[in-house]
Amino acid sequence: FGIELPWTAMLSILSAIKHCQPKKVSLIHSGLESKADLIHKTVDYPGFDMMEAGPHWFEGSEMDTARQLYAKVTAPAAKANLIRLAVLYQKGGVYLDTDTITMQSLDSLKSYQGYCGLEPLALPASLYQSMNPLSWAKAGLLLALRDVCVRLPQGYKIFKAIEPFYTQGVNNAVMGSVP
């Protein structure tokens, strides 16, 4: 949603194409009409197209609740969440946020009816119910360690060693589903 698409989004799309070699790649957007030619030139993939986000994705009575929510919400992230739900419901396939980098094929996930990503959380929802200062101290330490790993060359290797100390949480940046 919006008239700008960061260059990292192009990197995201190109990495998915390189590692997955899909038949079709769709950039679902709202507001990028004026940049369509540049985006098509950058991606240059026969199965690439751009599709407009909007209420038309919610046609059909089974999508009525989602359509009503889409009409009410104003935050772009909330609208995007509903659009990805509708697109996967209607068409199936794999949804990737444009800030993800695909590092390998997703073929091993094709046998599932649906899936979504997980992410390591330093601040899980359960923490906010806790009055235990040690739980909060651990969360602060995990946040600091993650920040250090981001800043270090090849910090991702260090992060892999400490990742088990984080709580795994559902993340909708990577999702797949049959229609």
MODELLER restraints for C-alpha pairs under 7 A, 6 or more apart:
rsr = mdl.restraints
at = mdl.atoms
rsr.add(forms.Gaussian(group=physical.xy_distance, feature=features.Distance(at['CA:1:A'], at['CA:29:A']), mean=5.79, stdev=0.5))
rsr.add(forms.Gaussian(group=physical.xy_distance, feature=features.Distance(at['CA:1:A'], at['CA:30:A']), mean=4.76, stdev=0.5))
rsr.add(forms.Gaussian(group=physical.xy_distance, feature=features.Distance(at['CA:1:A'], at['CA:31:A']), mean=6.25, stdev=0.5))
rsr.add(forms.Gaussian(group=physical.xy_distance, feature=features.Distance(at['CA:1:A'], at['CA:76:A']), mean=6.09, stdev=0.5))
rsr.add(forms.Gaussian(group=physical.xy_distance, feature=features.Distance(at['CA:2:A'], at['CA:30:A']), mean=6.10, stdev=0.5))
rsr.add(forms.Gaussian(group=physical.xy_distance, feature=features.Distance(at['CA:2:A'], at['CA:31:A']), mean=5.01, stdev=0.5))
rsr.add(forms.Gaussian(group=physical.xy_distance, feature=features.Distance(at['CA:2:A'], at['CA:32:A']), mean=6.84, stdev=0.5))
rsr.add(forms.Gaussian(group=physical.xy_distance, feature=features.Distance(at['CA:3:A'], at['CA:31:A']), mean=4.81, stdev=0.5))
rsr.add(forms.Gaussian(group=physical.xy_distance, feature=features.Distance(at['CA:3:A'], at['CA:32:A']), mean=5.09, stdev=0.5))
rsr.add(forms.Gaussian(group=physical.xy_distance, feature=features.Distance(at['CA:4:A'], at['CA:32:A']), mean=6.98, stdev=0.5))
rsr.add(forms.Gaussian(group=physical.xy_distance, feature=features.Distance(at['CA:8:A'], at['CA:99:A']), mean=6.59, stdev=0.5))
rsr.add(forms.Gaussian(group=physical.xy_distance, feature=features.Distance(at['CA:9:A'], at['CA:98:A']), mean=4.60, stdev=0.5))
rsr.add(forms.Gaussian(group=physical.xy_distance, feature=features.Distance(at['CA:9:A'], at['CA:99:A']), mean=5.96, stdev=0.5))
rsr.add(forms.Gaussian(group=physical.xy_distance, feature=features.Distance(at['CA:12:A'], at['CA:98:A']), mean=5.50, stdev=0.5))
rsr.add(forms.Gaussian(group=physical.xy_distance, feature=features.Distance(at['CA:12:A'], at['CA:99:A']), mean=6.16, stdev=0.5))
rsr.add(forms.Gaussian(group=physical.xy_distance, feature=features.Distance(at['CA:12:A'], at['CA:100:A']), mean=5.59, stdev=0.5))
rsr.add(forms.Gaussian(group=physical.xy_distance, feature=features.Distance(at['CA:12:A'], at['CA:101:A']), mean=4.97, stdev=0.5))
rsr.add(forms.Gaussian(group=physical.xy_distance, feature=features.Distance(at['CA:12:A'], at['CA:102:A']), mean=6.95, stdev=0.5))
rsr.add(forms.Gaussian(group=physical.xy_distance, feature=features.Distance(at['CA:13:A'], at['CA:98:A']), mean=6.93, stdev=0.5))
rsr.add(forms.Gaussian(group=physical.xy_distance, feature=features.Distance(at['CA:14:A'], at['CA:43:A']), mean=6.67, stdev=0.5))
rsr.add(forms.Gaussian(group=physical.xy_distance, feature=features.Distance(at['CA:15:A'], at['CA:101:A']), mean=5.99, stdev=0.5))
rsr.add(forms.Gaussian(group=physical.xy_distance, feature=features.Distance(at['CA:15:A'], at['CA:102:A']), mean=5.25, stdev=0.5))
rsr.add(forms.Gaussian(group=physical.xy_distance, feature=features.Distance(at['CA:16:A'], at['CA:102:A']), mean=5.10, stdev=0.5))
rsr.add(forms.Gaussian(group=physical.xy_distance, feature=features.Distance(at['CA:19:A'], at['CA:102:A']), mean=6.72, stdev=0.5))
rsr.add(forms.Gaussian(group=physical.xy_distance, feature=features.Distance(at['CA:19:A'], at['CA:103:A']), mean=6.68, stdev=0.5))
rsr.add(forms.Gaussian(group=physical.xy_distance, feature=features.Distance(at['CA:19:A'], at['CA:104:A']), mean=5.21, stdev=0.5))
rsr.add(forms.Gaussian(group=physical.xy_distance, feature=features.Distance(at['CA:19:A'], at['CA:105:A']), mean=4.91, stdev=0.5))
rsr.add(forms.Gaussian(group=physical.xy_distance, feature=features.Distance(at['CA:20:A'], at['CA:105:A']), mean=4.72, stdev=0.5))
rsr.add(forms.Gaussian(group=physical.xy_distance, feature=features.Distance(at['CA:20:A'], at['CA:106:A']), mean=6.30, stdev=0.5))
rsr.add(forms.Gaussian(group=physical.xy_distance, feature=features.Distance(at['CA:23:A'], at['CA:47:A']), mean=5.69, stdev=0.5))
rsr.add(forms.Gaussian(group=physical.xy_distance, feature=features.Distance(at['CA:24:A'], at['CA:47:A']), mean=4.29, stdev=0.5))
rsr.add(forms.Gaussian(group=physical.xy_distance, feature=features.Distance(at['CA:24:A'], at['CA:48:A']), mean=5.86, stdev=0.5))
rsr.add(forms.Gaussian(group=physical.xy_distance, feature=features.Distance(at['CA:25:A'], at['CA:47:A']), mean=5.80, stdev=0.5))
rsr.add(forms.Gaussian(group=physical.xy_distance, feature=features.Distance(at['CA:25:A'], at['CA:48:A']), mean=4.68, stdev=0.5))
rsr.add(forms.Gaussian(group=physical.xy_distance, feature=features.Distance(at['CA:25:A'], at['CA:49:A']), mean=6.37, stdev=0.5))
rsr.add(forms.Gaussian(group=physical.xy_distance, feature=features.Distance(at['CA:26:A'], at['CA:48:A']), mean=5.78, stdev=0.5))
rsr.add(forms.Gaussian(group=physical.xy_distance, feature=features.Distance(at['CA:26:A'], at['CA:49:A']), mean=4.92, stdev=0.5))
rsr.add(forms.Gaussian(group=physical.xy_distance, feature=features.Distance(at['CA:26:A'], at['CA:50:A']), mean=5.38, stdev=0.5))
rsr.add(forms.Gaussian(group=physical.xy_distance, feature=features.Distance(at['CA:26:A'], at['CA:51:A']), mean=6.49, stdev=0.5))
rsr.add(forms.Gaussian(group=physical.xy_distance, feature=features.Distance(at['CA:27:A'], at['CA:49:A']), mean=6.41, stdev=0.5))
rsr.add(forms.Gaussian(group=physical.xy_distance, feature=features.Distance(at['CA:27:A'], at['CA:50:A']), mean=4.72, stdev=0.5))
rsr.add(forms.Gaussian(group=physical.xy_distance, feature=features.Distance(at['CA:27:A'], at['CA:51:A']), mean=6.09, stdev=0.5))
rsr.add(forms.Gaussian(group=physical.xy_distance, feature=features.Distance(at['CA:28:A'], at['CA:50:A']), mean=5.90, stdev=0.5))
rsr.add(forms.Gaussian(group=physical.xy_distance, feature=features.Distance(at['CA:28:A'], at['CA:51:A']), mean=4.73, stdev=0.5))
rsr.add(forms.Gaussian(group=physical.xy_distance, feature=features.Distance(at['CA:28:A'], at['CA:52:A']), mean=5.68, stdev=0.5))
rsr.add(forms.Gaussian(group=physical.xy_distance, feature=features.Distance(at['CA:28:A'], at['CA:53:A']), mean=5.75, stdev=0.5))
rsr.add(forms.Gaussian(group=physical.xy_distance, feature=features.Distance(at['CA:29:A'], at['CA:51:A']), mean=6.32, stdev=0.5))
rsr.add(forms.Gaussian(group=physical.xy_distance, feature=features.Distance(at['CA:29:A'], at['CA:52:A']), mean=5.23, stdev=0.5))
rsr.add(forms.Gaussian(group=physical.xy_distance, feature=features.Distance(at['CA:29:A'], at['CA:53:A']), mean=5.24, stdev=0.5))
rsr.add(forms.Gaussian(group=physical.xy_distance, feature=features.Distance(at['CA:30:A'], at['CA:52:A']), mean=5.69, stdev=0.5))
rsr.add(forms.Gaussian(group=physical.xy_distance, feature=features.Distance(at['CA:30:A'], at['CA:53:A']), mean=5.36, stdev=0.5))
rsr.add(forms.Gaussian(group=physical.xy_distance, feature=features.Distance(at['CA:53:A'], at['CA:83:A']), mean=6.76, stdev=0.5))
rsr.add(forms.Gaussian(group=physical.xy_distance, feature=features.Distance(at['CA:55:A'], at['CA:67:A']), mean=6.57, stdev=0.5))
rsr.add(forms.Gaussian(group=physical.xy_distance, feature=features.Distance(at['CA:57:A'], at['CA:86:A']), mean=5.87, stdev=0.5))
rsr.add(forms.Gaussian(group=physical.xy_distance, feature=features.Distance(at['CA:57:A'], at['CA:87:A']), mean=6.67, stdev=0.5))
rsr.add(forms.Gaussian(group=physical.xy_distance, feature=features.Distance(at['CA:58:A'], at['CA:64:A']), mean=6.83, stdev=0.5))
rsr.add(forms.Gaussian(group=physical.xy_distance, feature=features.Distance(at['CA:58:A'], at['CA:66:A']), mean=6.86, stdev=0.5))
rsr.add(forms.Gaussian(group=physical.xy_distance, feature=features.Distance(at['CA:58:A'], at['CA:67:A']), mean=5.25, stdev=0.5))
rsr.add(forms.Gaussian(group=physical.xy_distance, feature=features.Distance(at['CA:58:A'], at['CA:86:A']), mean=6.23, stdev=0.5))
rsr.add(forms.Gaussian(group=physical.xy_distance, feature=features.Distance(at['CA:66:A'], at['CA:82:A']), mean=6.61, stdev=0.5))
rsr.add(forms.Gaussian(group=physical.xy_distance, feature=features.Distance(at['CA:70:A'], at['CA:79:A']), mean=5.91, stdev=0.5))
rsr.add(forms.Gaussian(group=physical.xy_distance, feature=features.Distance(at['CA:70:A'], at['CA:82:A']), mean=6.55, stdev=0.5))
rsr.add(forms.Gaussian(group=physical.xy_distance, feature=features.Distance(at['CA:73:A'], at['CA:79:A']), mean=6.59, stdev=0.5))
rsr.add(forms.Gaussian(group=physical.xy_distance, feature=features.Distance(at['CA:88:A'], at['CA:177:A']), mean=6.11, stdev=0.5))
rsr.add(forms.Gaussian(group=physical.xy_distance, feature=features.Distance(at['CA:88:A'], at['CA:179:A']), mean=6.09, stdev=0.5))
rsr.add(forms.Gaussian(group=physical.xy_distance, feature=features.Distance(at['CA:89:A'], at['CA:179:A']), mean=4.98, stdev=0.5))
rsr.add(forms.Gaussian(group=physical.xy_distance, feature=features.Distance(at['CA:90:A'], at['CA:179:A']), mean=5.48, stdev=0.5))
rsr.add(forms.Gaussian(group=physical.xy_distance, feature=features.Distance(at['CA:91:A'], at['CA:179:A']), mean=5.02, stdev=0.5))
rsr.add(forms.Gaussian(group=physical.xy_distance, feature=features.Distance(at['CA:92:A'], at['CA:177:A']), mean=5.04, stdev=0.5))
rsr.add(forms.Gaussian(group=physical.xy_distance, feature=features.Distance(at['CA:92:A'], at['CA:178:A']), mean=4.37, stdev=0.5))
rsr.add(forms.Gaussian(group=physical.xy_distance, feature=features.Distance(at['CA:92:A'], at['CA:179:A']), mean=3.94, stdev=0.5))
rsr.add(forms.Gaussian(group=physical.xy_distance, feature=features.Distance(at['CA:93:A'], at['CA:176:A']), mean=5.51, stdev=0.5))
rsr.add(forms.Gaussian(group=physical.xy_distance, feature=features.Distance(at['CA:93:A'], at['CA:177:A']), mean=5.57, stdev=0.5))
rsr.add(forms.Gaussian(group=physical.xy_distance, feature=features.Distance(at['CA:93:A'], at['CA:178:A']), mean=6.22, stdev=0.5))
rsr.add(forms.Gaussian(group=physical.xy_distance, feature=features.Distance(at['CA:94:A'], at['CA:175:A']), mean=5.75, stdev=0.5))
rsr.add(forms.Gaussian(group=physical.xy_distance, feature=features.Distance(at['CA:94:A'], at['CA:176:A']), mean=4.17, stdev=0.5))
rsr.add(forms.Gaussian(group=physical.xy_distance, feature=features.Distance(at['CA:94:A'], at['CA:177:A']), mean=6.66, stdev=0.5))
rsr.add(forms.Gaussian(group=physical.xy_distance, feature=features.Distance(at['CA:95:A'], at['CA:174:A']), mean=5.70, stdev=0.5))
rsr.add(forms.Gaussian(group=physical.xy_distance, feature=features.Distance(at['CA:95:A'], at['CA:175:A']), mean=5.10, stdev=0.5))
rsr.add(forms.Gaussian(group=physical.xy_distance, feature=features.Distance(at['CA:95:A'], at['CA:176:A']), mean=5.95, stdev=0.5))
rsr.add(forms.Gaussian(group=physical.xy_distance, feature=features.Distance(at['CA:96:A'], at['CA:173:A']), mean=5.57, stdev=0.5))
rsr.add(forms.Gaussian(group=physical.xy_distance, feature=features.Distance(at['CA:96:A'], at['CA:174:A']), mean=4.76, stdev=0.5))
rsr.add(forms.Gaussian(group=physical.xy_distance, feature=features.Distance(at['CA:96:A'], at['CA:175:A']), mean=6.71, stdev=0.5))
rsr.add(forms.Gaussian(group=physical.xy_distance, feature=features.Distance(at['CA:97:A'], at['CA:173:A']), mean=4.88, stdev=0.5))
rsr.add(forms.Gaussian(group=physical.xy_distance, feature=features.Distance(at['CA:97:A'], at['CA:174:A']), mean=6.64, stdev=0.5))
rsr.add(forms.Gaussian(group=physical.xy_distance, feature=features.Distance(at['CA:113:A'], at['CA:177:A']), mean=5.61, stdev=0.5))
rsr.add(forms.Gaussian(group=physical.xy_distance, feature=features.Distance(at['CA:113:A'], at['CA:178:A']), mean=5.62, stdev=0.5))
rsr.add(forms.Gaussian(group=physical.xy_distance, feature=features.Distance(at['CA:114:A'], at['CA:176:A']), mean=5.25, stdev=0.5))
rsr.add(forms.Gaussian(group=physical.xy_distance, feature=features.Distance(at['CA:114:A'], at['CA:177:A']), mean=4.06, stdev=0.5))
rsr.add(forms.Gaussian(group=physical.xy_distance, feature=features.Distance(at['CA:114:A'], at['CA:178:A']), mean=6.47, stdev=0.5))
rsr.add(forms.Gaussian(group=physical.xy_distance, feature=features.Distance(at['CA:115:A'], at['CA:175:A']), mean=5.52, stdev=0.5))
rsr.add(forms.Gaussian(group=physical.xy_distance, feature=features.Distance(at['CA:115:A'], at['CA:176:A']), mean=5.23, stdev=0.5))
rsr.add(forms.Gaussian(group=physical.xy_distance, feature=features.Distance(at['CA:115:A'], at['CA:177:A']), mean=6.54, stdev=0.5))
rsr.add(forms.Gaussian(group=physical.xy_distance, feature=features.Distance(at['CA:116:A'], at['CA:171:A']), mean=6.62, stdev=0.5))
rsr.add(forms.Gaussian(group=physical.xy_distance, feature=features.Distance(at['CA:116:A'], at['CA:172:A']), mean=6.05, stdev=0.5))
rsr.add(forms.Gaussian(group=physical.xy_distance, feature=features.Distance(at['CA:116:A'], at['CA:174:A']), mean=5.53, stdev=0.5))
rsr.add(forms.Gaussian(group=physical.xy_distance, feature=features.Distance(at['CA:116:A'], at['CA:175:A']), mean=4.13, stdev=0.5))
rsr.add(forms.Gaussian(group=physical.xy_distance, feature=features.Distance(at['CA:116:A'], at['CA:176:A']), mean=6.40, stdev=0.5))
rsr.add(forms.Gaussian(group=physical.xy_distance, feature=features.Distance(at['CA:117:A'], at['CA:170:A']), mean=6.03, stdev=0.5))
rsr.add(forms.Gaussian(group=physical.xy_distance, feature=features.Distance(at['CA:117:A'], at['CA:171:A']), mean=5.04, stdev=0.5))
rsr.add(forms.Gaussian(group=physical.xy_distance, feature=features.Distance(at['CA:117:A'], at['CA:172:A']), mean=6.18, stdev=0.5))
rsr.add(forms.Gaussian(group=physical.xy_distance, feature=features.Distance(at['CA:117:A'], at['CA:173:A']), mean=6.70, stdev=0.5))
rsr.add(forms.Gaussian(group=physical.xy_distance, feature=features.Distance(at['CA:117:A'], at['CA:174:A']), mean=5.08, stdev=0.5))
rsr.add(forms.Gaussian(group=physical.xy_distance, feature=features.Distance(at['CA:117:A'], at['CA:175:A']), mean=6.32, stdev=0.5))
rsr.add(forms.Gaussian(group=physical.xy_distance, feature=features.Distance(at['CA:118:A'], at['CA:168:A']), mean=6.09, stdev=0.5))
rsr.add(forms.Gaussian(group=physical.xy_distance, feature=features.Distance(at['CA:118:A'], at['CA:169:A']), mean=5.36, stdev=0.5))
rsr.add(forms.Gaussian(group=physical.xy_distance, feature=features.Distance(at['CA:118:A'], at['CA:170:A']), mean=4.62, stdev=0.5))
rsr.add(forms.Gaussian(group=physical.xy_distance, feature=features.Distance(at['CA:118:A'], at['CA:171:A']), mean=5.13, stdev=0.5))
rsr.add(forms.Gaussian(group=physical.xy_distance, feature=features.Distance(at['CA:119:A'], at['CA:168:A']), mean=5.52, stdev=0.5))
rsr.add(forms.Gaussian(group=physical.xy_distance, feature=features.Distance(at['CA:119:A'], at['CA:169:A']), mean=5.35, stdev=0.5))
rsr.add(forms.Gaussian(group=physical.xy_distance, feature=features.Distance(at['CA:119:A'], at['CA:170:A']), mean=6.42, stdev=0.5))
rsr.add(forms.Gaussian(group=physical.xy_distance, feature=features.Distance(at['CA:119:A'], at['CA:171:A']), mean=6.08, stdev=0.5))
rsr.add(forms.Gaussian(group=physical.xy_distance, feature=features.Distance(at['CA:120:A'], at['CA:163:A']), mean=6.72, stdev=0.5))
rsr.add(forms.Gaussian(group=physical.xy_distance, feature=features.Distance(at['CA:120:A'], at['CA:166:A']), mean=5.23, stdev=0.5))
rsr.add(forms.Gaussian(group=physical.xy_distance, feature=features.Distance(at['CA:120:A'], at['CA:167:A']), mean=5.56, stdev=0.5))
rsr.add(forms.Gaussian(group=physical.xy_distance, feature=features.Distance(at['CA:120:A'], at['CA:168:A']), mean=4.71, stdev=0.5))
rsr.add(forms.Gaussian(group=physical.xy_distance, feature=features.Distance(at['CA:120:A'], at['CA:169:A']), mean=6.32, stdev=0.5))
rsr.add(forms.Gaussian(group=physical.xy_distance, feature=features.Distance(at['CA:121:A'], at['CA:166:A']), mean=5.47, stdev=0.5))
rsr.add(forms.Gaussian(group=physical.xy_distance, feature=features.Distance(at['CA:121:A'], at['CA:167:A']), mean=5.12, stdev=0.5))
rsr.add(forms.Gaussian(group=physical.xy_distance, feature=features.Distance(at['CA:121:A'], at['CA:168:A']), mean=5.97, stdev=0.5))
rsr.add(forms.Gaussian(group=physical.xy_distance, feature=features.Distance(at['CA:121:A'], at['CA:169:A']), mean=6.32, stdev=0.5))
rsr.add(forms.Gaussian(group=physical.xy_distance, feature=features.Distance(at['CA:122:A'], at['CA:139:A']), mean=5.31, stdev=0.5))
rsr.add(forms.Gaussian(group=physical.xy_distance, feature=features.Distance(at['CA:122:A'], at['CA:142:A']), mean=5.61, stdev=0.5))
rsr.add(forms.Gaussian(group=physical.xy_distance, feature=features.Distance(at['CA:122:A'], at['CA:143:A']), mean=5.86, stdev=0.5))
rsr.add(forms.Gaussian(group=physical.xy_distance, feature=features.Distance(at['CA:122:A'], at['CA:166:A']), mean=5.71, stdev=0.5))
rsr.add(forms.Gaussian(group=physical.xy_distance, feature=features.Distance(at['CA:122:A'], at['CA:167:A']), mean=6.76, stdev=0.5))
rsr.add(forms.Gaussian(group=physical.xy_distance, feature=features.Distance(at['CA:123:A'], at['CA:139:A']), mean=6.05, stdev=0.5))
rsr.add(forms.Gaussian(group=physical.xy_distance, feature=features.Distance(at['CA:124:A'], at['CA:167:A']), mean=6.56, stdev=0.5))
rsr.add(forms.Gaussian(group=physical.xy_distance, feature=features.Distance(at['CA:146:A'], at['CA:159:A']), mean=6.95, stdev=0.5))
rsr.add(forms.Gaussian(group=physical.xy_distance, feature=features.Distance(at['CA:149:A'], at['CA:155:A']), mean=4.20, stdev=0.5))
rsr.add(forms.Gaussian(group=physical.xy_distance, feature=features.Distance(at['CA:149:A'], at['CA:156:A']), mean=6.21, stdev=0.5))
rsr.add(forms.Gaussian(group=physical.xy_distance, feature=features.Distance(at['CA:149:A'], at['CA:158:A']), mean=6.61, stdev=0.5))
rsr.add(forms.Gaussian(group=physical.xy_distance, feature=features.Distance(at['CA:149:A'], at['CA:159:A']), mean=6.07, stdev=0.5))
